[in-house]
């Protein structure tokens, strides 16, 4: 059987660069080498494509040690003739073909990799790629656009207001008036187009609100302010259906955070003692069915393809969707693959399924 050439893209210019490297390590260690030739393409923080080391141990996430892509003098680029051939120029200036790429597997999180920018570049090359297309990526990355789409599709979303940098600079009083309509504290201030809780603050006193806004604006010039929700944090993983079948939705998982105000970046990736991932979540069969239905509807509302993770709050009045992540954390221990493992799909099989779905586009 002829092996398919899979280009694994990771790193990138976003603040989630190191998490992307950890995701790449997971894929390197689990992909079926009997079926696929893996070609790692590491993207520096300045956005340059270069030859990446095919070494899962090098890129693996370790507590207190977030690995990043360092420039190595090489350059990688696609041919411009539509052939899908990938070329590398090494540090000595020698150019060589890396082969014709069958599927690109991008595991970049945050801006550039997850907001439609990279997807638009891959569309221009004409190569198949894993995951969501340009429009779904743009909508999924933007918390304002995604919440509007959810509400339009009849999926209850967390109450929120949007503040843009220019409006905040020119008329902060009007922004504060909108925030007051949310109904009190606590509030969560979030960059509208960032992930992994980068730039997110929990505000317990309005005396801290301006500082939280300043932190969020370091990540984006648009932010979302959400009312704090009393409820359980529960998530499901979603896969694109086959043929005419609708989206496939996993069992539910619950995030229980202790010793921290919320599920922030350190809780996700550095302080494993402060968070417990419970899979499957202790919810009723009826609640699971409702959550899966809402997740599928939200997936379709954004026009998603490939994969996504849908995050909800389970309150005394039912479910509220918080967001859909169109390129969720994908290390072997991340919630997305863990949910599918609990639903009967192993990590290597999940990688294989995503590649096969990409070939169906």
C-alpha positions as CSV (number, residue, x, y, z in Angstrom):
1,X,0.0,0.0,0.0
2,X,1.3,3.4,-1.0
3,X,1.8,5.7,2.0
4,X,0.2,9.1,2.1
5,X,2.4,12.1,2.7
6,X,1.1,14.1,5.7
7,X,2.6,17.5,6.5
8,X,2.2,18.2,10.2
9,X,2.2,22.0,10.7
10,X,2.8,23.3,14.3
11,X,4.1,26.2,16.3
12,X,3.2,29.6,14.7
13,X,3.1,33.2,15.8
14,X,0.3,33.1,18.4
15,X,0.6,33.1,22.2
16,X,-0.4,29.4,22.1
17,X,2.8,28.5,20.2
18,X,4.1,26.1,22.8
19,X,0.8,24.3,23.2
20,X,0.8,23.7,19.5
21,X,4.3,22.1,19.8
22,X,2.9,19.8,22.5
23,X,0.0,18.8,20.3
24,X,2.4,18.0,17.5
25,X,4.4,15.7,19.8
26,X,1.2,13.7,20.5
27,X,0.5,13.3,16.8
28,X,4.1,12.3,16.0
29,X,4.0,9.7,18.7
30,X,0.7,8.1,17.7
31,X,0.2,8.4,13.9
32,X,0.3,5.1,12.0
33,X,3.7,5.1,10.3
34,X,2.7,2.1,8.2
35,X,0.0,4.2,6.5
36,X,1.5,7.7,6.5
37,X,4.8,9.4,5.8
38,X,4.9,12.3,8.4
39,X,6.7,15.5,7.3
40,X,7.0,17.9,10.3
41,X,6.9,21.6,9.4
42,X,7.7,23.8,12.3
43,X,6.6,27.4,12.2
44,X,8.6,30.0,14.2
45,X,7.0,32.7,16.3
46,X,7.8,35.1,13.5
47,X,5.7,33.0,11.1
48,X,8.6,31.3,9.1
49,X,8.0,27.8,7.9
50,X,11.0,25.5,8.4
51,X,12.0,21.8,8.6
52,X,10.8,20.4,12.0
53,X,12.4,17.6,13.9
54,X,10.3,14.3,13.9
55,X,10.9,13.8,17.6
56,X,7.9,13.5,19.9
57,X,10.1,13.6,23.0
58,X,11.6,17.0,21.9
59,X,8.2,18.7,21.6
60,X,6.4,17.0,24.5
61,X,4.8,19.2,27.1
62,X,6.5,19.0,30.5
63,X,5.6,20.9,33.7
64,X,7.6,24.1,33.8
65,X,9.1,23.5,30.4
66,X,7.2,24.8,27.4
67,X,9.2,24.1,24.2
68,X,9.1,26.5,21.2
69,X,10.4,26.4,17.6
70,X,13.8,28.0,17.3
71,X,15.0,29.2,13.9
72,X,17.3,26.7,12.3
73,X,18.1,28.4,9.0
74,X,15.9,26.2,6.8
75,X,12.8,27.3,4.8
76,X,9.8,25.3,3.7
77,X,7.2,26.3,1.1
78,X,4.7,24.9,-1.3
79,X,5.3,25.0,-5.1
80,X,3.3,27.7,-6.8
81,X,2.1,25.6,-9.7
82,X,-0.7,23.8,-8.0
83,X,1.2,20.5,-7.7
84,X,1.0,20.4,-3.9
85,X,4.8,19.6,-3.8
86,X,6.5,20.8,-0.7
87,X,10.1,22.1,-0.9
88,X,12.7,22.7,1.7
89,X,15.9,24.9,1.5
90,X,18.4,23.9,4.2
91,X,20.7,26.2,6.1
92,X,23.3,25.8,3.3
93,X,20.9,26.9,0.6
94,X,20.4,23.5,-0.9
95,X,16.8,23.0,-2.2
96,X,15.1,19.6,-2.1
97,X,11.6,18.2,-2.5
98,X,9.8,16.8,0.5
99,X,7.3,15.2,-1.7
100,X,3.7,15.8,-3.0
101,X,1.5,16.4,0.1
102,X,-1.7,14.4,0.3
103,X,-3.0,16.0,3.5
104,X,-1.9,18.9,5.7
105,X,-2.5,18.3,9.4
106,X,-2.4,21.7,11.0
107,X,-2.3,21.7,14.8
108,X,-1.8,25.4,15.4
109,X,-3.9,27.1,18.1
110,X,-4.9,30.7,18.2
111,X,-4.5,33.5,15.7
112,X,-3.0,32.5,12.3
113,X,-3.5,28.8,12.8
114,X,-7.1,28.7,14.0
115,X,-8.7,31.9,12.7
116,X,-8.9,31.1,9.0
117,X,-5.6,32.7,7.9
118,X,-3.7,29.4,7.5
119,X,-6.7,27.7,6.1
120,X,-6.9,30.4,3.4
121,X,-3.3,29.8,2.5
122,X,-3.9,26.1,2.2
123,X,-6.9,26.6,0.0
124,X,-4.8,28.7,-2.3
125,X,-2.3,25.8,-2.6
126,X,-5.2,23.4,-3.3
127,X,-4.1,20.8,-0.7
128,X,-6.5,18.9,1.5
129,X,-6.2,19.7,5.2
130,X,-7.5,18.4,8.5
131,X,-10.1,20.5,10.3
132,X,-12.3,23.4,9.7
133,X,-12.4,25.6,6.6
134,X,-11.9,29.4,6.4
135,X,-15.4,30.6,7.4
136,X,-15.9,28.1,10.3
137,X,-12.4,28.9,11.6
138,X,-13.1,32.7,11.5
139,X,-16.4,32.3,13.2
140,X,-15.2,29.8,15.8
141,X,-12.2,32.0,16.7
142,X,-14.4,35.1,17.2
143,X,-16.5,34.8,20.3
144,X,-18.8,37.6,19.2
145,X,-19.5,36.0,15.8
146,X,-19.8,32.5,17.2
147,X,-22.2,33.4,20.0
148,X,-24.4,35.3,17.4
149,X,-24.5,32.2,15.3
150,X,-25.4,29.9,18.3
151,X,-28.3,32.2,19.3
152,X,-29.6,32.3,15.7
153,X,-29.5,28.5,15.6
154,X,-31.5,28.3,18.9
155,X,-28.6,27.2,21.1
156,X,-28.6,29.2,24.3
157,X,-25.4,31.1,24.8
158,X,-23.7,32.8,27.8
159,X,-24.9,36.4,28.3
160,X,-22.2,38.9,27.0
161,X,-21.3,42.3,25.7
162,X,-18.6,43.3,23.2
163,X,-16.1,46.1,23.7
164,X,-13.8,47.4,21.0
165,X,-10.6,49.1,21.7
166,X,-11.5,52.3,19.9
167,X,-14.8,52.6,21.8
168,X,-13.1,51.9,25.1
169,X,-10.5,54.7,24.4
170,X,-13.1,57.2,23.2
171,X,-16.1,56.5,25.5
172,X,-15.4,54.0,28.4
173,X,-18.5,55.2,30.3
174,X,-20.8,53.8,27.5
175,X,-18.9,50.5,27.6
176,X,-19.4,50.3,31.4
177,X,-23.1,51.0,31.0
178,X,-23.4,48.0,28.7
179,X,-21.5,45.8,31.1
180,X,-23.8,46.8,34.0
181,X,-26.7,45.4,32.0
182,X,-25.2,41.9,32.5
183,X,-26.5,42.0,36.0
184,X,-23.6,42.0,38.4
185,X,-20.4,40.2,39.4
186,X,-18.4,38.2,38.8
187,X,-17.5,39.0,35.2
188,X,-15.1,37.3,32.8
189,X,-13.2,39.6,30.5
190,X,-11.9,37.8,27.4
191,X,-10.1,38.7,24.2
192,X,-12.6,38.0,21.5
193,X,-10.1,36.1,19.3
194,X,-7.7,34.2,21.5
195,X,-7.6,30.7,23.1
196,X,-6.3,28.7,26.0
197,X,-7.6,31.4,28.3
198,X,-4.8,33.8,27.2
199,X,-5.6,37.3,28.4
200,X,-8.7,36.2,30.4
201,X,-9.5,37.6,33.8
202,X,-12.2,37.0,36.4
203,X,-13.4,40.3,37.8
204,X,-14.9,40.1,41.3
205,X,-14.8,43.9,41.9
206,X,-15.4,46.7,39.4
207,X,-12.2,48.3,40.8
208,X,-10.4,45.6,38.9
209,X,-12.3,45.9,35.7
210,X,-10.1,48.4,33.9
211,X,-7.0,46.3,34.6
212,X,-8.8,43.2,33.2
213,X,-9.7,45.1,30.1
214,X,-6.1,46.2,29.6
215,X,-4.9,42.6,29.9
216,X,-7.4,41.4,27.3
217,X,-6.6,44.2,24.9
218,X,-2.9,43.0,24.9
219,X,-4.2,39.9,23.0
220,X,-6.9,41.5,20.8
221,X,-8.5,44.8,19.9
222,X,-12.0,43.4,20.6
223,X,-13.1,41.7,23.8
224,X,-16.1,40.0,25.2
225,X,-17.4,40.5,28.7
226,X,-19.5,37.6,30.1
227,X,-21.5,37.4,33.2
228,X,-20.1,34.7,35.6
229,X,-22.3,31.6,35.4
230,X,-23.2,29.4,38.3
231,X,-23.0,25.9,36.9
232,X,-20.8,23.0,36.0
233,X,-18.3,23.2,33.2
234,X,-19.0,20.3,30.8
235,X,-17.7,19.6,27.4
236,X,-18.2,17.2,24.4
237,X,-16.1,16.5,21.4
238,X,-17.5,16.6,17.9
239,X,-16.5,14.9,14.7
240,X,-17.9,15.5,11.2
241,X,-20.3,12.9,10.1
242,X,-19.7,10.6,7.1
243,X,-21.8,11.0,4.0
244,X,-25.3,12.3,4.8
245,X,-24.9,11.5,8.5
246,X,-24.9,14.5,10.9
247,X,-22.1,15.3,13.3
248,X,-20.9,12.6,15.8
249,X,-20.8,13.7,19.4
250,X,-18.8,12.0,22.2
251,X,-19.7,11.3,25.8
252,X,-19.5,14.4,28.1
253,X,-16.6,15.3,30.3
254,X,-16.6,17.7,33.3
255,X,-13.8,20.1,34.4
256,X,-13.6,20.6,38.2
257,X,-11.2,23.3,39.2
258,X,-9.9,23.6,42.8
259,X,-7.6,26.2,44.3
260,X,-8.0,28.6,41.3
261,X,-10.6,31.2,40.3
262,X,-11.2,29.5,36.9
263,X,-9.8,27.2,34.3
264,X,-6.9,29.4,33.2
265,X,-3.8,28.7,31.1
266,X,-1.7,27.4,34.0
267,X,-4.5,25.1,35.2
268,X,-4.8,23.7,31.7
269,X,-1.1,23.1,31.0
270,X,1.1,23.6,34.1
271,X,-0.7,23.0,37.3
272,X,-2.3,19.6,36.9
273,X,-3.1,19.4,40.7
274,X,-5.6,22.2,40.4
275,X,-7.9,20.6,37.9
276,X,-9.8,17.3,37.6
277,X,-11.1,16.0,34.3
278,X,-14.0,13.7,34.9
279,X,-14.9,11.4,32.0
280,X,-17.7,10.5,31.6
281,X,-19.4,13.4,33.4
282,X,-22.0,12.5,36.0
283,X,-25.1,13.7,34.1
284,X,-28.3,11.9,33.3
285,X,-29.0,10.2,30.0
286,X,-31.5,12.9,29.1
287,X,-29.0,15.7,29.8
288,X,-26.3,13.9,27.7
289,X,-28.8,13.6,24.8
290,X,-29.7,17.3,25.0
291,X,-26.1,18.4,25.3
292,X,-25.1,16.2,22.2
293,X,-28.0,17.7,20.3
294,X,-27.0,21.3,21.1
295,X,-23.4,20.6,20.3
296,X,-24.3,19.1,16.9
297,X,-26.5,22.1,16.2
298,X,-23.8,24.5,17.2
299,X,-21.2,22.6,15.0
300,X,-23.6,23.0,12.0
301,X,-24.3,26.7,12.8
302,X,-20.7,27.6,12.3
303,X,-20.4,25.4,9.3
304,X,-17.7,23.2,11.0
305,X,-15.8,20.4,9.3
306,X,-13.5,17.8,10.8
307,X,-13.5,18.4,14.5
308,X,-14.5,20.7,17.3
309,X,-14.9,20.8,21.0
310,X,-18.1,22.3,22.4
311,X,-17.9,23.8,25.9
312,X,-21.1,24.3,28.0
313,X,-22.2,25.3,31.4
314,X,-24.9,23.1,33.0
315,X,-27.0,25.4,35.2
316,X,-30.2,24.9,37.2
317,X,-32.0,26.2,34.1
318,X,-30.3,24.0,31.6
319,X,-27.3,24.2,29.2
320,X,-25.6,27.4,28.0
321,X,-22.9,27.1,25.4
322,X,-19.8,29.0,26.1
323,X,-17.8,28.4,22.9
324,X,-16.8,26.0,20.2
325,X,-13.0,25.4,19.8
326,X,-12.3,24.5,16.1
327,X,-8.8,23.2,16.9
328,X,-8.9,21.9,20.4
329,X,-5.9,20.8,22.4
330,X,-4.9,17.5,20.9
331,X,-2.2,16.0,23.1
332,X,-3.0,12.4,24.2
333,X,-4.2,13.7,27.6
334,X,-6.3,16.6,26.3
335,X,-10.0,16.7,26.7
336,X,-10.9,16.2,23.0
337,X,-9.0,12.9,22.4
338,X,-9.8,11.7,25.9
339,X,-13.5,12.2,25.3
340,X,-13.3,10.1,22.1
341,X,-11.3,7.4,23.8
342,X,-14.1,7.1,26.4
343,X,-16.5,6.9,23.4
344,X,-14.6,4.1,21.8
345,X,-12.1,5.8,19.4
346,X,-8.4,5.5,20.3
347,X,-6.0,8.4,19.8
348,X,-4.2,6.8,16.8
349,X,-7.6,5.9,15.2
350,X,-8.8,9.5,15.8
351,X,-5.8,10.8,13.9
352,X,-6.5,8.4,11.1
353,X,-10.2,9.4,11.0
354,X,-9.4,13.1,10.8
355,X,-7.0,12.5,7.9
356,X,-9.6,10.4,6.1
357,X,-12.2,13.2,6.6
358,X,-9.8,15.7,5.1
359,X,-9.6,13.5,2.0
360,X,-13.4,13.6,1.6
361,X,-13.5,17.4,1.3
